[in-house]
Amino acid sequence: MRTVTSWTHFAQYALQWGFAPRPEWFDHYLDQHWQWSATNNGLWVERGVFSHLVLKDKSRMLEICSGDGFNTKHFYSIKCRSITALDFDETAVSHARRYNSAPNITYIKQDIRDGLPAGRFDNIVWDAAIEHFTEKEIDAIMGRIVERLGVDGILSGYTLTESKSGKKSNTLHEYEFKDKEDLRRFFTPHFKFVRVWETIYPTRHNLYFVASQTPVEMYS
């Protein structure tokens, strides 16, 4: 059964990602059922783990650009009181509602360039999506994030560096970051505490970030 499941998910990957145009979001059940074992590469798990480590207990969380909702359900929902998860892609939102729902998650179709939900949030997660926006858009969105987090809220997330050739890894990306310091400069005008770190795999150079107005204790 594992072999059958692996092959069916490989077929799905080949159909979705083997031809243009590529989707705006990724179904991480492909990683779970096929790609992780096929490549022995667990980088996709890091993203959910690192943001989980800075989630406040019983957090009121906002996830922006939530994609397929895999991390929302499997890494965040267990620790959060409530999660509002936004994505502008109707197919991503429909998929998330069908396959990654939970009683404390609300999936909403919304383009974050048009604004964020009102109110305060303890945590905001911006995972694998900041690279989909221009520098000007990132700065404007960051300002809105700061307003929603208040004094002790925490922003966390993930992105990747550009390739050495300068060619974008995905044509849908607006801006890929050169290195840790290039990413850090987007946070320092808005947050007093910023931490950026990296992990490097044969296929991808990953960047992770945590930002707040107060120091954040990691790995608690």
Summary of the structure (lengths in Angstrom):
residues: 220
radius of gyration: 16.9
end to end distance: 37.7
largest distance: 51.8
contacts: 685
relative contact order: 0.13
helix: 37%
strand: 22%
